[in-house]
Amino acid sequence: MHVIVATDGSRQSLAAAKELKRIADPSRIDDVTVVAVVSPLAAVSFANDLGGPLARKAKETQEPLSFRQEAHDATTVVMEQFEGWGPAVHRRIRSGSAAAEINKLAGELEADLIVLAAGGRGLSETILLGSTATRVQHSAPCPVLVVRPRRRPRKSS
């Protein structure tokens, strides 16, 4: 079984990777491919909230990272979730429309499952651009697991 885990650099996408690990049997998964898509047409091409080794180094040197480097860093953080879990883990950085590139990659790799977060980048982007999760679901060549953010317990007043 080949699983694609998509990240947009958000904490929700990291949570989706963790959810896969929580519910899946690693002995039934041969490969996990972590993919990030840099969108050349978006207002913010790739925003990495996850940090990672390149971001730490850039902070020390005070040099900004390119969007591609940010995507590489975000995939590194997600890939680290699968270290020692069992399946082989691969990275892919694509450029274009996130939903189209995720679905295209799933077809190329003959993936058995796509895992991604719902609502990774917030309401304003969803309204303006549409939901990547919704677009992936409608044209994916395989099943899609959409992980919604967990609700935080309410604090009592």
C-alpha positions as CSV (number, residue, x, y, z in Angstrom):
1,M,0.0,0.0,0.0
2,H,1.3,3.5,-0.9
3,V,0.0,6.5,1.1
4,I,0.5,10.1,0.1
5,V,0.5,12.6,3.0
6,A,0.1,16.2,1.8
7,T,1.4,19.1,3.8
8,D,0.9,22.8,3.3
9,G,3.2,23.7,6.1
10,S,0.4,24.1,8.6
11,R,0.1,22.5,12.1
12,Q,-3.1,20.9,10.8
13,S,-1.2,19.0,8.1
14,L,1.2,17.7,10.8
15,A,-1.8,16.6,12.8
16,A,-3.1,14.7,9.7
17,A,0.2,12.8,9.5
18,K,0.0,11.9,13.2
19,E,-3.6,10.7,12.7
20,L,-2.5,8.4,9.9
21,K,0.2,7.0,12.2
22,R,-2.3,6.6,15.0
23,I,-5.0,4.7,13.0
24,A,-3.0,2.8,10.4
25,D,-1.2,-0.6,10.6
26,P,2.3,0.1,9.4
27,S,2.8,-3.5,8.4
28,R,0.2,-2.9,5.6
29,I,1.9,0.2,4.3
30,D,4.9,-0.2,2.0
31,D,5.6,3.5,1.2
32,V,4.6,6.9,2.5
33,T,5.3,9.9,0.2
34,V,5.1,13.3,1.9
35,V,4.3,16.0,-0.7
36,A,4.2,19.8,-0.6
37,V,3.0,21.9,-3.4
38,V,4.4,25.4,-4.1
39,S,1.8,27.5,-5.9
40,P,3.3,30.1,-8.1
41,L,-0.1,31.9,-8.4
42,A,-1.0,32.2,-4.8
43,A,-0.5,35.4,-2.8
44,V,1.7,33.4,-0.4
45,S,3.3,30.6,-2.3
46,F,4.2,28.5,0.7
47,A,3.9,29.4,4.4
48,N,5.7,27.0,6.7
49,D,4.4,27.1,10.3
50,L,6.3,23.9,11.2
51,G,9.8,25.1,11.2
52,G,12.5,22.5,10.6
53,P,16.3,22.4,10.2
54,L,16.5,24.9,7.4
55,A,14.3,27.4,9.2
56,R,16.5,27.1,12.3
57,K,19.7,27.6,10.3
58,A,18.1,30.6,8.5
59,K,17.1,32.1,11.8
60,E,20.8,31.9,13.0
61,T,22.1,33.5,9.8
62,Q,19.1,35.9,9.4
63,E,18.7,34.8,5.7
64,P,15.2,34.2,4.4
65,L,14.3,30.9,2.9
66,S,12.8,30.5,-0.6
67,F,9.3,29.0,-0.9
68,R,10.8,25.8,-2.2
69,Q,13.1,25.6,0.8
70,E,10.2,26.3,3.1
71,A,8.3,23.4,1.4
72,H,11.4,21.1,1.8
73,D,11.6,22.1,5.5
74,A,7.9,21.4,6.1
75,T,8.1,18.0,4.5
76,T,11.1,17.2,6.6
77,V,9.1,17.8,9.8
78,V,6.3,15.6,8.6
79,M,8.7,12.9,7.4
80,E,10.2,12.8,10.9
81,Q,6.8,11.6,12.2
82,F,7.3,8.4,10.3
83,E,10.9,7.6,11.3
84,G,11.2,4.1,12.7
85,W,7.5,3.4,12.0
86,G,8.2,0.9,9.3
87,P,7.3,2.0,5.7
88,A,9.8,3.7,3.4
89,V,9.3,7.4,3.4
90,H,9.8,9.6,0.4
91,R,9.6,13.4,-0.3
92,R,8.1,15.2,-3.3
93,I,8.0,18.9,-3.9
94,R,5.7,20.0,-6.7
95,S,4.7,23.3,-8.3
96,G,1.3,24.3,-9.4
97,S,-2.3,23.9,-8.1
98,A,-2.2,22.0,-4.8
99,A,-5.2,19.8,-5.5
100,A,-4.2,19.1,-9.1
101,E,-0.6,18.2,-8.2
102,I,-1.6,16.0,-5.3
103,N,-4.1,14.0,-7.5
104,K,-1.6,13.9,-10.4
105,L,1.1,12.5,-8.0
106,A,-1.4,9.9,-6.7
107,G,-2.0,8.7,-10.2
108,E,1.7,8.6,-11.1
109,L,2.5,6.6,-7.9
110,E,-0.6,4.5,-8.1
111,A,-1.3,5.5,-4.5
112,D,-3.8,3.7,-2.4
113,L,-4.7,6.6,-0.1
114,I,-4.2,10.3,0.2
115,V,-4.1,11.9,3.6
116,L,-4.5,15.7,4.1
117,A,-5.9,18.2,6.6
118,A,-9.1,20.1,6.2
119,G,-8.8,23.8,6.8
120,G,-5.0,24.1,6.8
121,R,-4.7,27.7,5.8
122,G,-7.8,29.4,7.3
123,L,-11.2,30.7,6.3
124,S,-10.1,33.6,4.1
125,E,-8.1,31.4,1.8
126,T,-10.9,28.8,1.7
127,I,-13.4,31.5,0.6
128,L,-11.0,33.0,-2.0
129,L,-9.4,29.9,-3.4
130,G,-11.7,27.0,-2.4
131,S,-10.8,24.1,-0.2
132,T,-7.9,21.9,-1.4
133,A,-9.3,19.0,0.5
134,T,-12.6,19.3,-1.3
135,R,-10.9,19.6,-4.7
136,V,-8.7,16.5,-4.0
137,Q,-11.7,14.5,-2.9
138,H,-13.7,15.2,-6.0
139,S,-11.0,14.1,-8.5
140,A,-8.7,11.8,-6.6
141,P,-7.8,8.4,-8.2
142,C,-7.9,6.7,-4.8
143,P,-9.6,7.1,-1.4
144,V,-8.9,10.3,0.6
145,L,-8.6,10.6,4.3
146,V,-9.4,14.2,5.3
147,V,-8.4,15.0,8.9
148,R,-10.3,17.8,10.6
149,P,-8.6,19.7,13.5
150,R,-9.6,18.3,16.9
151,R,-11.7,20.6,19.0
152,R,-9.9,22.0,22.1
153,P,-11.8,21.5,25.3
154,R,-13.5,24.6,26.5
155,K,-12.2,26.4,29.5
156,S,-14.7,26.8,32.3
157,S,-15.4,30.4,33.3
